[in-house]
Amino acid sequence: MPRNRQEVPREERIDALLAVAEEQFLARGFAGTSVAEIARAAGIEPGSVYWYFRTKDHAFAAVLNRLLDGEIDRIGQLPGEPADRLFAALDSVERRRTLHPCVAERAPHAPPVMEYHERLHEWLHGLALAAVAHLVPAPDQETAADAVVATIEGGLANPAPTRPTSFLVRYLLAALAV
């Protein structure tokens, strides 16, 4: 017999709500998704969403952080060269590329989205730093990693890129190796 929603632990309810919100944001983007649609898809009243997330930005950031947590764990366990992990991360992030222009737009106005963006930036910077470590002298490694991350973030924020971001990063890493 199904449990009463109140008998389901809060973490399970949040997890189920985040799964629905993820589907909605991926399908419709930030602007095309409403809290009411998330609630309807989750089978709860629209006002109930606010028990878990103060605003739509909070729900959006929670979805993004959940996705990022999974990728940090997965990519951290990958064998191979640091550049391989960087490109695995980039491939993963590019699969959700429709959300990144929304992040760039929302981050300056929404602290929870900015916190996510800073986490993503820090993670990508660490991966980029490891990838450039053998390509450039030590004094230039931070700058090279910053250039790689700026290329990634610029590519992801562009809703209609002419080239895949991974192509641009490969080009940049090859240029740094010269």
C-alpha positions in Angstrom: 0.0 0.0 0.0 1.4 3.4 -0.9 2.6 5.5 1.9 1.0 8.8 2.8 3.2 11.6 1.4 3.8 12.8 5.0 5.2 9.4 5.9 7.8 9.6 3.1 11.0 11.0 4.5 11.7 14.7 3.5 14.8 13.7 1.6 12.9 11.2 -0.6 10.2 13.9 -1.3 12.9 16.4 -2.3 14.7 13.8 -4.5 11.4 13.0 -6.3 10.6 16.7 -6.7 14.1 17.4 -8.1 13.8 14.5 -10.6 10.6 16.0 -11.9 12.0 19.6 -11.9 15.1 18.3 -13.8 12.8 16.8 -16.5 10.8 20.1 -16.8 13.9 22.4 -16.9 15.6 20.1 -19.5 12.5 19.9 -21.6 11.4 23.6 -21.4 14.3 25.6 -20.1 14.2 27.9 -17.1 11.8 30.5 -18.7 9.5 27.9 -20.1 9.1 26.0 -16.8 6.8 27.2 -14.0 6.6 26.1 -10.4 3.0 25.1 -11.1 4.1 22.8 -13.9 6.7 21.2 -11.7 4.1 20.7 -9.0 1.6 19.2 -11.4 4.1 16.8 -12.8 5.1 15.8 -9.3 1.4 15.3 -8.3 1.4 18.0 -5.6 -0.2 21.4 -5.1 1.8 24.3 -6.6 2.2 26.0 -3.2 3.7 22.8 -1.8 6.9 23.3 -3.9 7.7 26.3 -1.8 8.0 24.1 1.3 11.1 22.7 -0.3 12.4 25.6 -2.5 11.9 29.3 -1.7 11.9 30.3 -5.3 12.1 28.9 -8.8 15.7 29.9 -8.8 16.3 27.8 -5.7 14.7 24.8 -7.4 16.8 25.4 -10.6 20.0 25.7 -8.6 19.1 22.5 -6.6 18.6 20.6 -9.9 21.9 21.9 -11.3 23.8 21.1 -8.1 22.3 17.6 -8.1 23.5 17.0 -11.6 26.9 18.5 -10.8 27.3 16.3 -7.7 26.8 13.2 -9.9 29.3 14.4 -12.5 32.0 15.3 -9.9 31.7 11.8 -8.4 31.6 10.0 -11.8 34.5 12.0 -13.4 36.6 11.9 -10.3 36.7 8.1 -10.6 37.7 8.0 -14.3 41.1 6.7 -15.1 43.3 8.3 -17.7 45.0 11.6 -18.4 43.7 14.9 -16.8 42.7 16.1 -20.3 40.5 13.0 -20.7 38.7 13.9 -17.4 38.3 17.5 -18.6 36.7 16.4 -21.9 34.5 13.9 -20.1 33.3 16.7 -17.9 32.8 19.0 -20.9 30.8 16.3 -22.8 28.6 15.9 -19.7 28.0 19.6 -19.3 27.4 20.0 -23.1 24.6 17.4 -22.9 22.7 20.0 -20.8 23.8 22.9 -22.8 20.3 24.3 -23.0 20.4 25.2 -19.3 23.7 27.1 -19.4 22.5 30.3 -21.1 19.9 30.4 -18.4 22.6 30.1 -15.7 24.6 32.9 -17.3 21.4 35.0 -17.4 20.1 34.2 -13.9 23.4 34.1 -11.9 23.9 37.9 -11.5 20.3 38.2 -10.0 19.9 34.9 -8.2 22.3 34.0 -5.4 21.5 30.2 -5.5 22.2 30.1 -9.2 25.4 32.2 -8.7 26.6 29.7 -6.0 26.0 26.8 -8.5 27.9 28.7 -11.2 30.8 29.3 -8.8 30.9 25.6 -7.9 30.9 24.6 -11.6 33.6 27.2 -12.4 35.8 25.9 -9.5 35.4 22.3 -10.6 36.2 23.1 -14.2 39.1 25.2 -13.2 40.6 22.3 -11.2 40.2 20.0 -14.2 41.7 22.6 -16.6 44.6 23.2 -14.2 45.4 19.5 -14.2 45.1 19.3 -18.0 47.5 22.2 -18.7 50.0 21.3 -16.0 52.3 19.5 -18.5 51.7 22.0 -21.3 52.9 25.3 -19.9 55.5 26.5 -17.4 54.3 26.6 -13.7 54.0 30.5 -13.6 51.6 30.3 -16.6 49.4 27.4 -15.5 46.7 29.5 -13.7 46.4 31.8 -16.6 46.2 28.9 -19.1 43.5 27.2 -16.9 41.6 30.4 -16.7 41.7 30.6 -20.5 40.4 27.1 -20.9 37.5 27.7 -18.4 36.6 31.1 -20.1 36.5 29.2 -23.4 34.2 26.5 -21.9 31.9 29.0 -20.2 31.7 31.3 -23.2 30.9 28.3 -25.4 28.2 27.0 -23.1 26.6 30.4 -22.6 26.2 30.8 -26.4 22.8 29.3 -27.3 23.7 28.8 -31.0 27.5 28.0 -31.2 29.1 27.7 -34.6 31.5 25.1 -33.2 31.3 22.6 -30.4 32.9 23.9 -27.2 35.0 20.7 -27.0 36.5 21.6 -30.4 37.5 25.1 -29.1 39.0 23.6 -26.0 41.0 21.0 -28.0 42.2 23.8 -30.2 43.3 25.9 -27.2 45.1 23.0 -25.5 46.9 22.2 -28.8 48.0 25.8 -29.1 49.2 25.8 -25.5 51.3 22.7 -26.2 53.3 24.5 -29.0 
